[in-house]
């Protein structure tokens, strides 16, 4: 990684969107180390910043006044306009803010973006998939990570750039390069409305956010390379993953679940990879086309060739389960995970390479999460469309393995060629595959699962033996002699 190449003493700035883990709005900069030094080392740009081709004013090393900050922002804004080809349409509002002012603003905007019920649903849905531990306080985590090392932000609602008054001016220029790219994009493409246009599809919204953050990262790379005669489009072997800084450099991120680290970093590194691919040999003239025809899924961000070929996800629907479950259950959430989301789910229980390869077979999905009104138990239902029956079979084999790892206490396991189930203290777990699709239902009973399958117009799943035995602590794909388990896998696939 690029972070290993960098001197950890060089302060750098990185930006996170101020919202939950999948839907991003306000762009906030934080002090993560190493990433910009990594850029400099990778591209051979002289460091520290005062020696780079983008030379700060001599005043940068002196105590800066508000006028100094505003003048620096104006200078960087002009440079970003030159880099991106986006002209300044109207004067940009800029203001110097204290740490307390920016912190208060970030918290206010995060709470306004989603109400308490919506944020609770986000947390519980992530728990249902195994992405967060039970009881994890997502709200407090997001507030902490969004205010831990705030450096500045651009607000597309007020179209104003907030400059941190406590950060040295020399360090602010890289923050400005990123955030002022957002400001220029906003004047040309109205980024908040453009981002919201993807709703309610959260996977598509995350893809659009990756365009915003990735293009701002690309502009920042080009800003650092000013005067070298090179730019991002001239680097065919560029690997954005080399730019990932030390995520453990902030106390909150150091303790964060892996999924949250990945979700926070994806729009930047995944988006930069996408931007680099789209602009290769073309440059910034490609940007307007991306805003006019945005990627429709995180799959297109992860695989830019699929964006160029205009591959669109399958339309996947779920039957209405409210009547089946009864009045004691309320639906918290229903949406689309996308390839990025499923990759993260699989990574919790399988190795990263298998998760990546298996998720790449994604062609569409839909999930819903229900909560019992009294006990607060969860039911998770998901329907996944895959790109071939071979990959359906592979998903069945590997996701059944993941489900066993997800639930430590299991009994009454039943495995057939395309159906898998077992009981847990929180309810039954069911996985059924047919053709190009797999469905899962977790946290309910066999009769509810049968009703779900009937609503899909699928064949009834195999029935369990009359007297099923209990599953041993570790279940093999093929049971040992004498176990009361029926186990079969797809031939040659696991």
Phi, psi and omega in degrees: 000154179299330182300327181288342180274346191264152172283123187290351181275352182273117180287140178221171184234140180224154187241135173242146175283142184271083176193198182281191193281351182237338185238122192237139181229288186279135187260116188238135182259138182232157182272082169263140183274161164089330192296316183284327173297324178298318177301314182298315180293322182295320186261359178076023177277137182295143176226157006289184189303325182297340181258357183284170181294333173272096191269118176295159175295149176304335180292343182299332183273356180256162174306126188263143174266171177300322179297323178296316180297315181296319179296318178296318179297319178297320179296312180295322178302317177297320179294320180291327175296319178295318182294310187275342185078010179264114182283148176287118184276314178227154179304142183265130175287134179222140180213148178270127184233150177281165178301318181295322180293316181291321179300312180298321180295316181300313180297316180300314182291323179297319181287330177285330183295318175223137179285176185299321180295320180291321178291324175298318179297320176302313182297313183292325177295318178297322175298316183300323179279352183084015181278335178230146176293153180299136179083002180296131182271087183295322181302309180296321179300312183295321177297316181296313184290330181280347182239001186296312182218054182300137179238343181158168180201159170245128180255110181289343178290312181265352183053054182227142177258121178264124182257131179286127185275354184259351184266137179304142184301322180299323179285335184290337187297324178289323173300314180300318181302317181289307187290325180286339169295318175301318182297317178294317177299322181296320180294334182261329188234003179049071194295328180292312178296321180297320179292316182292339181297341179281343184293149010271008182285102184291332177293317178293325178293320177295324177298318179293322177297325177295328175295314181297308184288323180294319179291325176292325175295319179297318178296323179294320176298314179296326177298316180295332183266005178306133178090353180268348184081007180234162175210177184301324182293345181268009186243083184295335182256020182295131180241103182300336181297340178291346184266359181291123181278190181278102183292343179276007185281352174240141184303320183293313181293329180300326182261002186286147171302148183305322181301317182293322175299314180296317182294324179288325185274337187303312182300333183276305183281314175298319179293324177294319177300316178297313181299318179299320180291318182291323184270354184302128179066004181239314180092200189289348177296343179282345188297316183298326178296325179291322177290327178286323178234078186288157174299145186258358181201160174293338176299321179290333174288316181291330182230083185304333178298328179287334172291316181295327180273000177060038177287127181248150181291156173289148177276112184248132181237155174247143174291157177290123183251357184301316180291325180295318184281329179099174187288346181280355181247139175237143180277122178274323192202146169211126183193199184238131179279317183078175180297318180299315181297315179292326176299319179293320177300312182294326180295336180294335189232343177240169177288160187300320183293316178296319179299315180298314182292321182289319180293333181295345177278359180300136172229000178159156177196170169204142179225161174216147179235128178244147179235135176287132188295329181263307187277342182068014173294156184247149167238128178247126175237136180217144176231125188237130177255127183247168190273352178197159178292331175299316180286332173298315179297318180293321178297317179304311183297317185275328179284331174296323175297317180297320180295323177295323178287330181291324184246110182289323181260113183225148174211164175056046181288137176227125179232125176234176186306327179224016181222139185215134178207157171199167179257149175225166176301339180263004180124176181283153177238130186226137176227124182224137181232142180209123179062242181261010186232152171229144175234148175229146174221122184234131174099019183224199185246166183297322181294325176291322177296317179299321178294322177296314180297321178297319179296332176281348185065037175262159174297146178300136181289157179305142180275149179287159175300160182298322181232074181294143178273176179273152181276140175293167182305323178238120184261124176277163178296328176239123187290155175289160183301134175095348178283142181272062181225137174262121185225126177213146175237166174295138184300124174076004183232140175208000000 
